[in-house]
């Protein structure tokens, strides 16, 4: 069992924004939430736990201000059970052919093992 949190500083070259999601092992129990800015610093969006499919970025686009950076917070719980594998945060441009960026030096992720 694992609990994780990530704070991602993101940017996008256009107004389509950035969509995020997770890759996690097949058969794993996964729950989480994503919150971030949409069109401006004062407009937030929440992408709820019921909508996660492994390997698929969510339909909610964050940081839809062209050429401006924003912050996305991801909070999640993962129980692998008999499954093994990795957990990855995935990101996609909200609209092709835009470029979406996660600024590694300004982002952080924490994963903590929880004893049963």
Secondary structure, DSSP 8 states (H G I E B T S, - for coil): -EEEEEEEEEEESSTT-EEEEEE--TT-EEEEEEEEESSSTT-EEEE-GGG--TTEE-S--B--STT-EEEEEEEEEEE-TT-----EEEEEESSTT--EEE-GGG-EEEEEE---
